[in-house]
Amino acid sequence: RAGAGEGYVCSRCRQTVRFITPPFCGRCGLPFAGEITQPFACSNCRELKLHFRWARSAVSARGLVLDVIHRYKYQRALWFEPFLGDLLVRQAAPALAVERWDLIVPVPLHPAKQREREFNQAERLAARLSAATKIPMNARALERVQFTKTQTMLSRSERTANVRTAFAVPRRQRFDGARIVLVDDVLTTGATTSACALALRRRGAEDIGVWTVARGL
């Protein structure tokens, strides 16, 4: 029986988690089956203008992982946080050590949504990654300035339009030359993180990568 130290997920259930390994899209990290002999971008990335250099996810958003994320976010099941944080840190920390990164920035919630939920899951997960990598976190680097409808049931083009102007950097903040890692819980089309990346680039960020716990398939 799993306890707090395991994030309340037992070893048998952990064995069902599918970690993402190559081959995958070099831009958004979408995994593919089979062998690929050279770097490539998936059709989603070829058709969309994405403002981050790359995005990676620790695991596939299916089965146990998807259920845990939903319960964590929408039912405030915070006891699952160590499990989700461990998944992220296990994959992201070694990868981030290869290059220099100046800042970790969580994807923000709209203030109304944060009051309703009482926490921002991206911020809490980003804090765990920051602690593991010693890369400073700035949870106030971005603001969600528009209250948008949930992305869950939207098409790819609708997702992009829904969040295009939803994020902004607070006045007087600049990130000239900074190399920033955006953190969120799930990446699907990349529309949300791309909108965040664009806002940061407009304030001087030089390079932006993305890490999420899970990748929607």
N, C-alpha and C positions, 0 to 999 in steps of 0.2 A: 504494500500500500504506500503510495507516494505521499510525502509530507511537504512542509514548507521549503525545505532545502532543494527539492526537485521541482518546485513550482507546481506541485500537486498534479504532476503528470508522471505516471509510472514508467518503468523501463520498457515494458512491453508496448505501451502506447507510443513511446518515443521511437521505437523501431519502425513505426509506420510513417514517420516523417521522411519526406523526400527532399534531400538537399540538392540544390542546383549545382551541377558541374558541367563543364564543357561537353558537347558544343552548345553554344547559345549565341543569340544576336549580340554583336559587338557593341551595339548602341544601347539597347534597353534590357538586355539580359534574358530575353525570352528563350527558354530551353528548347532544343530540338533533338529528335532521335536520329540515330545513324551517325555517319562520319561526314565531316566537313573539312576540306583540305585547305581552306583559306578563310581569312576574316570576312564576315558578311553582315549585312543589315537586313532585318526582316521587312516584310511588305509594309507593316505599320510604320516603321521608322523611315522608310523610303518615301512614304506619302505625307508624313507629318514633318513640320519644321519644329524640331525639338531644341531647346535652348540649354540643355545640359550636355556634357561631353559623353557621359556614359551613365547607365543605371544598372545596379546589380541588386539581387535579392538573395536571401539566405536559403529559402525553401519555397516549394510550390504551395500555393494557396488552395488546399484541398483537404477533405476529410477532417482529421483531428485539428490540424492547424487552423483551418477556416472556422471551425466551431469555437475553438479557444479564442481566436481574435474577436469574433462576434460577441462572445460572452464578456470578454475583457472590456471592449469598447461600449457596448450597449447595455450591459447588465452590471457594469462596474465590478466585475470579478477580478479585482486587483491581485488576488493570490496567484493568478496565472502569469503575472508580469516577469518573475524570475525566469520562467520557462521561455517566454518570448524573447526576453533580453539575452538569454544565453544563446539562442539560435542566431540572433543578429551578431553578437560579439564573436561567436565562434567563426563565422564566415567573413565578417567585415574587418575585424581588427588586423589579421595578417595581411589582407589585401591593401588596407590603407597604409600599412607600414612601409610599403614599397616606394611611395612618393611622399612629398611634403604636403601637408594640409594645414591650413591656418585656423579653420573654424568649422564647427559642426552646428548646423541650423535646423531645428525641427520645423516641419510644415505646420503652420499655425491653424487653429480653429477660429471661426468667427466668435467674438465675445459672447453673443447670445447662445451659441452652441456650447461654448465652454462653461457658461453658467448652468446650462441644462445638464451637461454631462459631469461637471465638477472637476474634470481633469482633461488634459490633452495627452492622449496616448503616445503621440509622436514625440512630444517633449520628454516624457518619462523614459521612453526607449532610447532617445538620443542621449539622455543623461547617463545611462548605463554604458553606451558606446564611448562617450567622452571620458568617463572614469577609466575604462579599460585601455584607451588609446592615448590618454593625456592630451588629446586635442581639445582646446577650450570650446565650450558650447555657449552660444548666444541665442537665448530663447526669445529675444526681443528684436532680432534682426529683421523679421518680417511681420507684417500685420495682414490679417484677412479683412479687407475693407468692404467686401460685399457678401451678403448672406445669400448663398447659392443653394439650389435644390440638390438633393443627394445625387451622386454620380452613378449609383448602383444600376439603375435601369436605363441609362442613357446610352446612345450609340457613340461611336468614336468621335464623329464630328460634333455631336451634341455635347459631349464631355469637354471638348476643346473650347467651344463657344461659351459653355457654362462658366468656366473659370478664367477666361482670357484676361480679364481685368480685375480679378478677385483679390489679388495680392499687391502689397506695396511695402516699400522700405520706409520706416518713420523718417520724418523730416530731420535734416542735419546729420543723418548717418550716411557714411560712405564706406566702401570696401575696396578702395583702389588697390589693384594688384592681388587681391586676396584669392586664395584657393579654398573653396567652400564645399563641404559635404552636406547635402540635404538628407534628412532622415524622415521616413514615414513608416506606417505599419504595412501597407499593401500598395503595390504598383500594378496598374492594369494597362492602360494605354500610355501612361506617362503625361497626360494632359495637366494634372495638378502640379506635379513637380516641375514640369516645363514652364508653367506660368510663374511659379516661384523663382525658377532660375532666371527668367527674363527680368523680373523685378530686381534681382540682385545684380545682374549684368548691367542694368541701366544705372546702377550706383557704383560701378567700377569693378565688380568681381571679375577676375581674370579667367578662372577655371572652376567648373562646377561638376561634381559627381553626385550620384544619388545612391543611397543604400536603404533598402526596406527589409522588413522581416520576411515578407511573402510576396510572391509574384502570381498575379491572376493569370490563368491560362485560357 
